[in-house]
Amino acid sequence: MTSVAEACGTNSAAVTLVDGGQNQLAIAVSDERSRAAQELEFVLGDGPTRDAASARRPLHASGRAMEAHWPGYGAGLASLGIASVAALPLPSQNSCMGVLTVFDPQPVPATLADLTEVAAALSPIVLLGPDADASLYGEIDIRPTVLQATGVLSEQLGRPVPDALALIKARAFAEGISIETIARQIVHGDLNLS
């Protein structure tokens, strides 16, 4: 992912795999800033990855436009020192399998043409092709602890899995800590949300 970020002209990039409902399934990031930005979008359920996957078209926002487009998420990006974000869908057959999201600390104008080339190369060569780079898969985080905690909480509460995940996300957001931390506490029995 560091190479992907460099090809995009930044230090911070993420590839997020999504399902048909634009829910984040797994992420690969180049640095902690992009991890924090993707974590924030996962918790809030709003942001450029979700929008680019849903619309199946690239998008770019910079400066105040980020906060206008995604009020909570945009403010969160600003607090992470991110002033510009671009998101490009990674197409597959008749759907969107993921999104390349690029973060920059400078309010740069959209250079979607260059980024489109990188995104286009990621789908068939890196993710789907016979010469797929297996090292990328080693960098993908499928959030196993979050998935396990969601199942535990779903069982404890007798509620559907999406409700349990929403509760975990809300708790992480309210406490200002990572969703992984909340998930570990649930899995280890240190936190009971029932």
TIRO-2110 file (N, C-alpha, C; in Angstrom, 1 decimal):
// TIRO-2110
0.8, -1.2, 0.0, N, 1, A
0.0, 0.0, 0.0, CA, 1, A
0.9, 1.3, 0.0, C, 1, A
2.1, 1.2, 0.5, N, 2, A
2.9, 2.3, 0.5, CA, 2, A
3.2, 2.7, -1.0, C, 2, A
3.4, 1.7, -1.8, N, 3, A
3.7, 1.9, -3.3, CA, 3, A
2.5, 2.5, -3.9, C, 3, A
1.3, 2.0, -3.5, N, 4, A
0.0, 2.6, -4.1, CA, 4, A
-0.1, 4.0, -3.8, C, 4, A
0.2, 4.4, -2.5, N, 5, A
0.2, 5.8, -2.1, CA, 5, A
1.2, 6.6, -2.8, C, 5, A
2.4, 6.1, -3.0, N, 6, A
3.4, 6.8, -3.8, CA, 6, A
3.0, 7.1, -5.2, C, 6, A
2.3, 6.0, -5.8, N, 7, A
1.9, 6.2, -7.2, CA, 7, A
0.8, 7.2, -7.3, C, 7, A
0.1, 7.5, -6.2, N, 8, A
-1.0, 8.5, -6.1, CA, 8, A
-0.4, 9.9, -5.7, C, 8, A
0.9, 9.9, -5.4, N, 9, A
1.5, 11.2, -5.1, CA, 9, A
1.2, 11.6, -3.6, C, 9, A
1.0, 10.7, -2.7, N, 10, A
0.7, 11.1, -1.3, CA, 10, A
1.3, 10.0, -0.4, C, 10, A
1.2, 10.2, 0.9, N, 11, A
1.7, 9.2, 1.8, CA, 11, A
0.5, 8.4, 2.3, C, 11, A
-0.7, 8.9, 2.2, N, 12, A
-1.9, 8.2, 2.8, CA, 12, A
-2.9, 7.8, 1.7, C, 12, A
-3.0, 6.5, 1.7, N, 13, A
-4.0, 5.9, 0.7, CA, 13, A
-4.6, 4.6, 1.4, C, 13, A
-5.8, 4.3, 1.0, N, 14, A
-6.4, 3.1, 1.5, CA, 14, A
-7.2, 2.4, 0.3, C, 14, A
-7.2, 1.1, 0.3, N, 15, A
-8.1, 0.3, -0.5, CA, 15, A
-9.1, -0.4, 0.4, C, 15, A
-10.3, -0.2, 0.1, N, 16, A
-11.4, -0.7, 1.0, CA, 16, A
-12.2, -1.6, 0.1, C, 16, A
-12.4, -2.9, 0.5, N, 17, A
-13.3, -3.8, -0.2, CA, 17, A
-14.7, -3.7, 0.4, C, 17, A
-15.7, -3.6, -0.4, N, 18, A
-17.0, -3.4, 0.0, CA, 18, A
-18.0, -4.5, -0.5, C, 18, A
-19.1, -4.6, 0.2, N, 19, A
-20.1, -5.5, -0.3, CA, 19, A
-21.2, -4.8, -1.1, C, 19, A
-22.2, -5.4, -1.5, N, 20, A
-23.3, -4.8, -2.4, CA, 20, A
-23.9, -3.6, -1.7, C, 20, A
-23.9, -3.6, -0.4, N, 21, A
-24.5, -2.5, 0.3, CA, 21, A
-23.5, -1.4, 0.7, C, 21, A
-22.4, -1.4, 0.1, N, 22, A
-21.3, -0.4, 0.3, CA, 22, A
-20.8, -0.5, 1.8, C, 22, A
-20.9, -1.6, 2.4, N, 23, A
-20.4, -1.8, 3.8, CA, 23, A
-18.9, -2.2, 3.7, C, 23, A
-18.1, -1.6, 4.5, N, 24, A
-16.7, -2.0, 4.5, CA, 24, A
-16.5, -3.4, 4.9, C, 24, A
-15.8, -4.2, 4.1, N, 25, A
-15.5, -5.6, 4.5, CA, 25, A
-14.1, -5.8, 5.0, C, 25, A
-13.2, -5.1, 4.3, N, 26, A
-11.8, -5.2, 4.6, CA, 26, A
-11.0, -3.9, 4.1, C, 26, A
-9.9, -3.6, 4.8, N, 27, A
-9.1, -2.5, 4.3, CA, 27, A
-7.7, -2.8, 4.3, C, 27, A
-7.0, -2.1, 3.4, N, 28, A
-5.5, -2.1, 3.4, CA, 28, A
-5.1, -0.6, 3.4, C, 28, A
-4.2, -0.2, 4.2, N, 29, A
-3.8, 1.2, 4.3, CA, 29, A
-2.3, 1.3, 4.2, C, 29, A
-1.9, 2.5, 3.8, N, 30, A
-0.5, 2.8, 3.7, CA, 30, A
0.2, 3.4, 5.0, C, 30, A
-0.7, 4.0, 5.8, N, 31, A
-0.1, 4.6, 7.0, CA, 31, A
-1.2, 4.7, 8.1, C, 31, A
-0.8, 5.2, 9.3, N, 32, A
-1.8, 5.4, 10.4, CA, 32, A
-2.8, 6.5, 10.1, C, 32, A
-2.5, 7.5, 9.3, N, 33, A
-3.5, 8.5, 9.0, CA, 33, A
-4.6, 8.0, 8.2, C, 33, A
-4.3, 7.2, 7.2, N, 34, A
-5.3, 6.6, 6.3, CA, 34, A
-6.1, 5.6, 7.1, C, 34, A
-5.5, 4.8, 8.0, N, 35, A
-6.2, 3.9, 8.9, CA, 35, A
-7.2, 4.6, 9.8, C, 35, A
-6.8, 5.7, 10.4, N, 36, A
-7.7, 6.5, 11.2, CA, 36, A
-8.8, 7.1, 10.4, C, 36, A
-8.6, 7.5, 9.2, N, 37, A
-9.6, 8.1, 8.3, CA, 37, A
-10.6, 7.0, 8.0, C, 37, A
-10.1, 5.8, 7.6, N, 38, A
-11.0, 4.7, 7.3, CA, 38, A
-11.8, 4.2, 8.5, C, 38, A
-11.2, 4.2, 9.6, N, 39, A
-11.9, 3.8, 10.9, CA, 39, A
-13.0, 4.8, 11.2, C, 39, A
-12.7, 6.0, 11.0, N, 40, A
-13.8, 7.1, 11.2, CA, 40, A
-15.0, 6.8, 10.3, C, 40, A
-14.7, 6.6, 9.0, N, 41, A
-15.8, 6.3, 8.1, CA, 41, A
-16.5, 5.1, 8.4, C, 41, A
-15.8, 4.0, 8.9, N, 42, A
-16.5, 2.8, 9.3, CA, 42, A
-17.4, 3.0, 10.4, C, 42, A
-17.0, 3.8, 11.4, N, 43, A
-17.8, 4.1, 12.6, CA, 43, A
-19.0, 4.9, 12.3, C, 43, A
-18.8, 6.0, 11.5, N, 44, A
-19.8, 6.9, 11.2, CA, 44, A
-20.8, 6.4, 10.1, C, 44, A
-20.3, 5.5, 9.2, N, 45, A
-21.1, 5.0, 8.1, CA, 45, A
-21.3, 6.0, 7.1, C, 45, A
-20.4, 7.0, 7.0, N, 46, A
-20.6, 8.1, 6.0, CA, 46, A
-19.2, 8.6, 5.6, C, 46, A
-19.0, 8.8, 4.3, N, 47, A
-17.7, 9.3, 3.8, CA, 47, A
-17.5, 9.0, 2.4, C, 47, A
-16.3, 9.3, 1.9, N, 48, A
-16.0, 9.2, 0.5, CA, 48, A
-16.0, 7.8, -0.1, C, 48, A
-15.6, 6.8, 0.7, N, 49, A
-15.5, 5.4, 0.3, CA, 49, A
-16.9, 5.0, 0.0, C, 49, A
-17.8, 5.2, 0.9, N, 50, A
-19.2, 4.8, 0.8, CA, 50, A
-19.9, 5.5, -0.4, C, 50, A
-19.6, 6.8, -0.6, N, 51, A
-20.2, 7.6, -1.6, CA, 51, A
-19.7, 7.1, -3.0, C, 51, A
-18.4, 6.9, -3.1, N, 52, A
-17.8, 6.5, -4.4, CA, 52, A
-18.3, 5.1, -4.8, C, 52, A
-18.4, 4.2, -3.8, N, 53, A
-18.9, 2.9, -4.1, CA, 53, A
-20.3, 2.9, -4.5, C, 53, A
-21.1, 3.7, -3.9, N, 54, A
-22.6, 3.8, -4.2, CA, 54, A
-22.8, 4.4, -5.5, C, 54, A
-22.1, 5.5, -5.8, N, 55, A
-22.3, 6.2, -7.1, CA, 55, A
-21.6, 5.6, -8.2, C, 55, A
-20.6, 4.8, -7.9, N, 56, A
-19.7, 4.2, -8.9, CA, 56, A
-19.0, 5.2, -9.8, C, 56, A
-18.6, 6.3, -9.1, N, 57, A
-17.8, 7.3, -9.9, CA, 57, A
-16.9, 8.0, -8.9, C, 57, A
-15.8, 8.5, -9.4, N, 58, A
-14.8, 9.2, -8.6, CA, 58, A
-15.4, 10.4, -7.9, C, 58, A
-14.8, 10.8, -6.8, N, 59, A
-15.2, 12.1, -6.2, CA, 59, A
-14.0, 12.7, -5.5, C, 59, A
-14.1, 14.0, -5.3, N, 60, A
-13.0, 14.7, -4.7, CA, 60, A
-13.6, 15.8, -3.8, C, 60, A
-13.0, 16.0, -2.7, N, 61, A
-13.4, 17.2, -1.8, CA, 61, A
-12.2, 17.7, -1.1, C, 61, A
-12.2, 19.0, -0.9, N, 62, A
-11.0, 19.6, -0.4, CA, 62, A
-11.5, 20.8, 0.5, C, 62, A
-10.7, 21.0, 1.6, N, 63, A
-11.0, 22.1, 2.5, CA, 63, A
-12.4, 22.0, 3.1, C, 63, A
-13.1, 23.2, 3.1, N, 64, A
-14.4, 23.3, 3.7, CA, 64, A
-15.5, 22.4, 3.0, C, 64, A
-15.2, 22.1, 1.8, N, 65, A
-16.2, 21.2, 1.0, CA, 65, A
-16.3, 19.8, 1.7, C, 65, A
-15.2, 19.4, 2.3, N, 66, A
-15.3, 18.1, 3.0, CA, 66, A
-16.3, 18.1, 4.1, C, 66, A
-16.2, 19.2, 4.9, N, 67, A
-17.2, 19.3, 6.0, CA, 67, A
-18.6, 19.6, 5.6, C, 67, A
-18.7, 20.3, 4.5, N, 68, A
-20.1, 20.5, 3.9, CA, 68, A
-20.7, 19.2, 3.4, C, 68, A
-19.9, 18.4, 2.8, N, 69, A
-20.4, 17.1, 2.2, CA, 69, A
-20.6, 16.1, 3.2, C, 69, A
-19.7, 15.9, 4.2, N, 70, A
-19.8, 15.0, 5.3, CA, 70, A
-19.5, 15.7, 6.6, C, 70, A
-20.6, 16.3, 7.2, N, 71, A
-20.3, 17.1, 8.4, CA, 71, A
-19.5, 16.5, 9.5, C, 71, A
-19.8, 15.3, 10.0, N, 72, A
-19.1, 14.7, 11.0, CA, 72, A
-17.7, 14.1, 10.5, C, 72, A
-17.8, 13.5, 9.4, N, 73, A
-16.6, 12.9, 8.8, CA, 73, A
-15.6, 13.9, 8.4, C, 73, A
-16.1, 15.0, 7.7, N, 74, A
-15.2, 16.0, 7.2, CA, 74, A
-14.5, 16.7, 8.4, C, 74, A
-15.2, 17.0, 9.5, N, 75, A
-14.5, 17.6, 10.7, CA, 75, A
-13.5, 16.6, 11.2, C, 75, A
-13.8, 15.3, 11.2, N, 76, A
-12.9, 14.3, 11.7, CA, 76, A
-11.6, 14.3, 10.8, C, 76, A
-11.8, 14.4, 9.5, N, 77, A
-10.6, 14.4, 8.6, CA, 77, A
-9.7, 15.6, 9.0, C, 77, A
-10.4, 16.8, 9.2, N, 78, A
-9.6, 18.0, 9.5, CA, 78, A
-8.8, 17.8, 10.8, C, 78, A
-9.4, 17.1, 11.7, N, 79, A
-8.7, 16.9, 13.0, CA, 79, A
-7.5, 15.9, 12.8, C, 79, A
-7.6, 15.1, 11.8, N, 80, A
-6.5, 14.2, 11.5, CA, 80, A
-5.4, 14.9, 10.6, C, 80, A
-5.6, 16.1, 10.3, N, 81, A
-4.6, 16.8, 9.4, CA, 81, A
-4.8, 16.6, 8.0, C, 81, A
-6.0, 16.1, 7.6, N, 82, A
-6.3, 15.8, 6.2, CA, 82, A
-7.1, 17.0, 5.6, C, 82, A
-6.6, 17.6, 4.5, N, 83, A
-7.3, 18.7, 3.9, CA, 83, A
-7.9, 18.4, 2.5, C, 83, A
-7.6, 17.2, 2.0, N, 84, A
-8.1, 16.8, 0.7, CA, 84, A
-8.3, 15.3, 0.7, C, 84, A
-9.4, 14.9, 0.0, N, 85, A
-9.7, 13.4, -0.1, CA, 85, A
-10.2, 13.2, -1.5, C, 85, A
-9.8, 12.1, -2.1, N, 86, A
-10.3, 11.6, -3.4, CA, 86, A
-10.6, 10.2, -3.3, C, 86, A
-11.7, 9.7, -3.8, N, 87, A
-12.1, 8.3, -3.8, CA, 87, A
-12.5, 7.9, -5.2, C, 87, A
-12.0, 6.7, -5.5, N, 88, A
-12.2, 6.1, -6.9, CA, 88, A
-12.7, 4.7, -6.7, C, 88, A
-13.8, 4.4, -7.3, N, 89, A
-14.3, 3.0, -7.2, CA, 89, A
-13.5, 2.0, -8.0, C, 89, A
-13.4, 0.8, -7.5, N, 90, A
-12.6, -0.3, -8.2, CA, 90, A
-13.7, -1.2, -8.8, C, 90, A
-13.9, -1.0, -10.1, N, 91, A
-15.0, -1.8, -10.7, CA, 91, A
-14.7, -3.3, -10.9, C, 91, A
-15.7, -4.1, -10.8, N, 92, A
-15.6, -5.5, -11.2, CA, 92, A
-16.9, -5.8, -11.9, C, 92, A
-16.8, -6.5, -13.0, N, 93, A
-18.0, -6.9, -13.9, CA, 93, A
-19.1, -5.8, -13.8, C, 93, A
-20.1, -6.1, -13.0, N, 94, A
-21.3, -5.2, -13.0, CA, 94, A
-21.5, -4.5, -11.6, C, 94, A
-20.4, -4.5, -10.8, N, 95, A
-20.5, -3.9, -9.5, CA, 95, A
-19.3, -3.1, -9.1, C, 95, A
-19.2, -2.7, -7.9, N, 96, A
-18.1, -2.0, -7.3, CA, 96, A
-17.5, -2.9, -6.2, C, 96, A
-16.3, -3.4, -6.3, N, 97, A
-15.8, -4.3, -5.3, CA, 97, A
-15.0, -3.6, -4.2, C, 97, A
-14.7, -2.3, -4.5, N, 98, A
-13.9, -1.6, -3.5, CA, 98, A
-13.7, -0.2, -4.0, C, 98, A
-12.9, 0.5, -3.2, N, 99, A
-12.6, 1.9, -3.4, CA, 99, A
-11.2, 2.2, -3.1, C, 99, A
-10.5, 3.0, -3.9, N, 100, A
-9.2, 3.5, -3.6, CA, 100, A
-9.4, 4.9, -3.1, C, 100, A
-9.0, 5.2, -1.8, N, 101, A
-9.2, 6.5, -1.3, CA, 101, A
-7.8, 7.1, -0.9, C, 101, A
-7.6, 8.3, -1.4, N, 102, A
-6.4, 9.0, -1.2, CA, 102, A
-6.6, 10.3, -0.4, C, 102, A
-5.7, 10.4, 0.7, N, 103, A
-5.8, 11.5, 1.6, CA, 103, A
-4.6, 12.4, 1.5, C, 103, A
-4.8, 13.7, 1.6, N, 104, A
-3.6, 14.6, 1.5, CA, 104, A
-3.7, 15.7, 2.6, C, 104, A
-2.6, 16.1, 3.2, N, 105, A
-2.7, 17.2, 4.2, CA, 105, A
-2.8, 18.5, 3.5, C, 105, A
-2.6, 18.6, 2.2, N, 106, A
-2.8, 19.9, 1.5, CA, 106, A
-4.1, 19.9, 0.8, C, 106, A
-4.8, 21.1, 0.7, N, 107, A
-6.0, 21.2, -0.1, CA, 107, A
-5.7, 21.2, -1.6, C, 107, A
-5.3, 20.1, -2.1, N, 108, A
-4.9, 20.0, -3.5, CA, 108, A
-6.1, 19.9, -4.4, C, 108, A
-6.0, 20.4, -5.6, N, 109, A
-7.1, 20.3, -6.6, CA, 109, A
-7.1, 18.8, -7.0, C, 109, A
-8.3, 18.4, -7.5, N, 110, A
-8.5, 17.0, -7.9, CA, 110, A
-7.6, 16.7, -9.1, C, 110, A
-6.9, 15.6, -9.0, N, 111, A
-6.1, 15.1, -10.1, CA, 111, A
-6.6, 13.7, -10.4, C, 111, A
-7.9, 13.6, -10.6, N, 112, A
-8.6, 12.3, -10.8, CA, 112, A
-8.1, 11.5, -12.0, C, 112, A
-7.6, 12.2, -13.0, N, 113, A
-7.1, 11.5, -14.2, CA, 113, A
-5.9, 10.5, -13.8, C, 113, A
-5.0, 11.0, -13.0, N, 114, A
-3.8, 10.2, -12.6, CA, 114, A
-4.3, 9.1, -11.7, C, 114, A
-5.2, 9.5, -10.7, N, 115, A
-5.7, 8.5, -9.8, CA, 115, A
-6.5, 7.4, -10.4, C, 115, A
-7.2, 7.8, -11.5, N, 116, A
-8.0, 6.8, -12.2, CA, 116, A
-7.2, 5.7, -12.8, C, 116, A
-6.0, 6.1, -13.3, N, 117, A
-5.1, 5.1, -13.8, CA, 117, A
-4.6, 4.1, -12.7, C, 117, A
-4.3, 4.6, -11.6, N, 118, A
-3.9, 3.7, -10.5, CA, 118, A
-5.1, 2.8, -10.1, C, 118, A
-6.3, 3.4, -9.9, N, 119, A
-7.4, 2.6, -9.6, CA, 119, A
-7.7, 1.5, -10.6, C, 119, A
-7.6, 1.9, -11.9, N, 120, A
-7.9, 1.0, -13.0, CA, 120, A
-6.9, -0.2, -13.0, C, 120, A
-5.6, 0.1, -12.6, N, 121, A
-4.6, -0.9, -12.5, CA, 121, A
-4.8, -1.9, -11.3, C, 121, A
-5.4, -1.3, -10.2, N, 122, A
-5.6, -2.1, -9.0, CA, 122, A
-6.6, -3.3, -9.2, C, 122, A
-7.7, -3.0, -9.9, N, 123, A
-8.7, -4.0, -10.1, CA, 123, A
-8.2, -5.3, -10.8, C, 123, A
-7.8, -5.2, -12.0, N, 124, A
-7.5, -6.5, -12.7, CA, 124, A
-6.1, -7.0, -12.3, C, 124, A
-5.2, -6.2, -12.0, N, 125, A
-3.8, -6.7, -11.8, CA, 125, A
-3.6, -7.1, -10.4, C, 125, A
-3.9, -6.2, -9.5, N, 126, A
-3.5, -6.5, -8.1, CA, 126, A
-4.6, -7.3, -7.4, C, 126, A
-5.9, -7.0, -7.6, N, 127, A
-6.9, -7.7, -6.8, CA, 127, A
-7.5, -8.9, -7.5, C, 127, A
-7.7, -8.9, -8.8, N, 128, A
-8.4, -10.0, -9.5, CA, 128, A
-7.6, -10.8, -10.4, C, 128, A
-6.5, -10.3, -10.9, N, 129, A
-5.8, -11.0, -12.0, CA, 129, A
-5.0, -12.2, -11.6, C, 129, A
-4.6, -13.0, -12.5, N, 130, A
-3.8, -14.2, -12.2, CA, 130, A
-2.4, -13.8, -11.6, C, 130, A
-2.0, -12.6, -11.8, N, 131, A
-0.7, -12.2, -11.3, CA, 131, A
-0.9, -11.3, -10.0, C, 131, A
-2.1, -11.5, -9.4, N, 132, A
-2.4, -10.7, -8.2, CA, 132, A
-1.3, -10.7, -7.2, C, 132, A
-1.0, -9.6, -6.6, N, 133, A
0.1, -9.4, -5.6, CA, 133, A
-0.4, -10.0, -4.3, C, 133, A
0.1, -11.1, -3.9, N, 134, A
-0.3, -11.7, -2.6, CA, 134, A
0.1, -10.9, -1.4, C, 134, A
1.1, -10.1, -1.6, N, 135, A
1.6, -9.3, -0.4, CA, 135, A
0.5, -8.3, 0.0, C, 135, A
-0.3, -7.9, -1.0, N, 136, A
-1.4, -6.9, -0.6, CA, 136, A
-2.3, -7.6, 0.3, C, 136, A
-2.6, -8.9, 0.1, N, 137, A
-3.6, -9.6, 1.0, CA, 137, A
-3.0, -9.7, 2.4, C, 137, A
-1.7, -9.7, 2.6, N, 138, A
-1.2, -9.7, 3.9, CA, 138, A
-1.4, -8.4, 4.6, C, 138, A
-1.6, -7.3, 3.9, N, 139, A
-1.8, -6.0, 4.5, CA, 139, A
-3.3, -5.7, 4.7, C, 139, A
-4.2, -6.6, 4.2, N, 140, A
-5.6, -6.3, 4.4, CA, 140, A
-6.1, -6.7, 5.8, C, 140, A
-6.8, -5.8, 6.4, N, 141, A
-7.4, -6.0, 7.7, CA, 141, A
-8.9, -6.3, 7.5, C, 141, A
-9.3, -7.5, 7.9, N, 142, A
-10.7, -7.9, 7.8, CA, 142, A
-11.4, -7.6, 9.1, C, 142, A
-10.8, -7.0, 10.1, N, 143, A
-11.3, -6.7, 11.4, CA, 143, A
-11.9, -7.9, 12.1, C, 143, A
-11.1, -9.0, 12.2, N, 144, A
-11.6, -10.2, 12.9, CA, 144, A
-12.1, -10.0, 14.3, C, 144, A
-11.5, -9.1, 15.1, N, 145, A
-11.9, -8.9, 16.4, CA, 145, A
-13.3, -8.2, 16.4, C, 145, A
-13.5, -7.3, 15.5, N, 146, A
-14.8, -6.6, 15.4, CA, 146, A
-15.9, -7.5, 15.0, C, 146, A
-15.5, -8.4, 14.1, N, 147, A
-16.5, -9.4, 13.7, CA, 147, A
-16.9, -10.3, 14.8, C, 147, A
-15.9, -10.8, 15.6, N, 148, A
-16.1, -11.7, 16.7, CA, 148, A
-16.9, -10.9, 17.8, C, 148, A
-16.6, -9.7, 18.1, N, 149, A
-17.3, -9.0, 19.1, CA, 149, A
-18.7, -8.7, 18.7, C, 149, A
-19.0, -8.5, 17.4, N, 150, A
-20.3, -8.3, 16.9, CA, 150, A
-21.2, -9.5, 17.1, C, 150, A
-20.6, -10.7, 16.8, N, 151, A
-21.3, -11.9, 17.1, CA, 151, A
-21.6, -12.2, 18.5, C, 151, A
-20.6, -11.9, 19.4, N, 152, A
-20.8, -12.1, 20.8, CA, 152, A
-21.9, -11.2, 21.3, C, 152, A
-21.9, -9.9, 20.9, N, 153, A
-22.9, -8.9, 21.4, CA, 153, A
-24.2, -9.2, 20.8, C, 153, A
-24.3, -9.7, 19.6, N, 154, A
-25.6, -10.1, 18.9, CA, 154, A
-26.2, -11.2, 19.8, C, 154, A
-25.4, -12.2, 20.1, N, 155, A
-25.9, -13.3, 20.9, CA, 155, A
-26.3, -12.8, 22.3, C, 155, A
-25.5, -12.0, 23.0, N, 156, A
-25.9, -11.5, 24.3, CA, 156, A
-27.2, -10.7, 24.3, C, 156, A
-27.4, -9.9, 23.3, N, 157, A
-28.5, -9.0, 23.3, CA, 157, A
-29.7, -9.6, 22.6, C, 157, A
-29.5, -10.7, 21.9, N, 158, A
-30.6, -11.3, 21.1, CA, 158, A
-31.1, -10.4, 20.0, C, 158, A
-30.1, -9.7, 19.5, N, 159, A
-30.4, -8.7, 18.4, CA, 159, A
-29.7, -9.1, 17.1, C, 159, A
-30.2, -8.6, 16.0, N, 160, A
-29.5, -8.9, 14.7, CA, 160, A
-28.1, -8.3, 14.7, C, 160, A
-27.2, -8.9, 13.9, N, 161, A
-25.8, -8.5, 13.8, CA, 161, A
-25.7, -7.1, 13.5, C, 161, A
-26.4, -6.5, 12.5, N, 162, A
-26.2, -5.1, 12.2, CA, 162, A
-26.5, -4.2, 13.4, C, 162, A
-27.5, -4.5, 14.3, N, 163, A
-27.7, -3.8, 15.5, CA, 163, A
-26.5, -3.8, 16.4, C, 163, A
-26.0, -5.0, 16.6, N, 164, A
-24.8, -5.2, 17.5, CA, 164, A
-23.6, -4.4, 17.0, C, 164, A
-23.4, -4.4, 15.7, N, 165, A
-22.3, -3.6, 15.1, CA, 165, A
-22.5, -2.1, 15.3, C, 165, A
-23.7, -1.7, 15.1, N, 166, A
-24.1, -0.3, 15.3, CA, 166, A
-23.8, 0.2, 16.7, C, 166, A
-24.1, -0.7, 17.7, N, 167, A
-23.9, -0.4, 19.1, CA, 167, A
-22.4, -0.3, 19.4, C, 167, A
-21.6, -1.2, 18.8, N, 168, A
-20.2, -1.2, 19.0, CA, 168, A
-19.6, 0.1, 18.4, C, 168, A
-20.0, 0.5, 17.2, N, 169, A
-19.6, 1.7, 16.6, CA, 169, A
-19.9, 2.9, 17.4, C, 169, A
-21.2, 3.0, 17.9, N, 170, A
-21.6, 4.1, 18.7, CA, 170, A
-20.8, 4.2, 20.0, C, 170, A
-20.5, 3.1, 20.6, N, 171, A
-19.7, 3.2, 21.8, CA, 171, A
-18.3, 3.7, 21.5, C, 171, A
-17.7, 3.2, 20.5, N, 172, A
-16.4, 3.7, 20.1, CA, 172, A
-16.4, 5.2, 19.8, C, 172, A
-17.4, 5.6, 19.1, N, 173, A
-17.5, 7.0, 18.7, CA, 173, A
-17.7, 7.9, 20.0, C, 173, A
-18.6, 7.4, 20.9, N, 174, A
-18.9, 8.2, 22.1, CA, 174, A
-17.7, 8.3, 23.0, C, 174, A
-16.9, 7.2, 23.1, N, 175, A
-15.8, 7.2, 24.0, CA, 175, A
-14.5, 7.8, 23.3, C, 175, A
-14.6, 8.0, 22.0, N, 176, A
-13.4, 8.5, 21.3, CA, 176, A
-12.3, 7.6, 21.2, C, 176, A
-12.6, 6.3, 21.2, N, 177, A
-11.5, 5.3, 21.1, CA, 177, A
-11.8, 4.4, 19.9, C, 177, A
-10.8, 3.6, 19.5, N, 178, A
-10.9, 2.8, 18.3, CA, 178, A
-12.0, 1.7, 18.5, C, 178, A
-12.6, 1.3, 17.4, N, 179, A
-13.6, 0.3, 17.4, CA, 179, A
-12.9, -1.1, 17.8, C, 179, A
-11.6, -1.2, 17.4, N, 180, A
-10.9, -2.4, 17.8, CA, 180, A
-10.7, -2.5, 19.3, C, 180, A
-10.5, -1.4, 20.0, N, 181, A
-10.4, -1.4, 21.5, CA, 181, A
-11.7, -1.9, 22.1, C, 181, A
-12.8, -1.3, 21.7, N, 182, A
-14.1, -1.7, 22.2, CA, 182, A
-14.4, -3.2, 21.9, C, 182, A
-14.0, -3.6, 20.7, N, 183, A
-14.2, -5.0, 20.3, CA, 183, A
-13.4, -6.0, 21.2, C, 183, A
-12.1, -5.6, 21.4, N, 184, A
-11.3, -6.5, 22.3, CA, 184, A
-11.9, -6.5, 23.7, C, 184, A
-12.4, -5.4, 24.2, N, 185, A
-13.0, -5.4, 25.5, CA, 185, A
-14.2, -6.4, 25.6, C, 185, A
-15.0, -6.4, 24.6, N, 186, A
-16.2, -7.2, 24.5, CA, 186, A
-15.8, -8.7, 24.4, C, 186, A
-14.8, -9.0, 23.5, N, 187, A
-14.4, -10.4, 23.4, CA, 187, A
-13.7, -10.9, 24.6, C, 187, A
-13.0, -10.1, 25.3, N, 188, A
-12.3, -10.5, 26.6, CA, 188, A
-13.2, -10.5, 27.8, C, 188, A
-14.4, -10.0, 27.6, N, 189, A
-15.4, -10.0, 28.7, CA, 189, A
-15.2, -8.8, 29.7, C, 189, A
-14.4, -7.8, 29.2, N, 190, A
-14.1, -6.6, 30.1, CA, 190, A
-15.2, -5.6, 29.9, C, 190, A
-16.1, -5.7, 28.9, N, 191, A
-17.1, -4.7, 28.6, CA, 191, A
-18.4, -5.5, 28.3, C, 191, A
-19.4, -5.2, 29.0, N, 192, A
-20.7, -5.8, 28.7, CA, 192, A
-21.7, -4.7, 28.3, C, 192, A
-22.2, -4.7, 27.1, N, 193, A
-23.1, -3.7, 26.6, CA, 193, A
-24.6, -4.1, 26.7, C, 193, A
-24.8, -5.2, 27.3, N, 194, A
-26.2, -5.7, 27.4, CA, 194, A
-26.9, -5.1, 28.6, C, 194, A
END
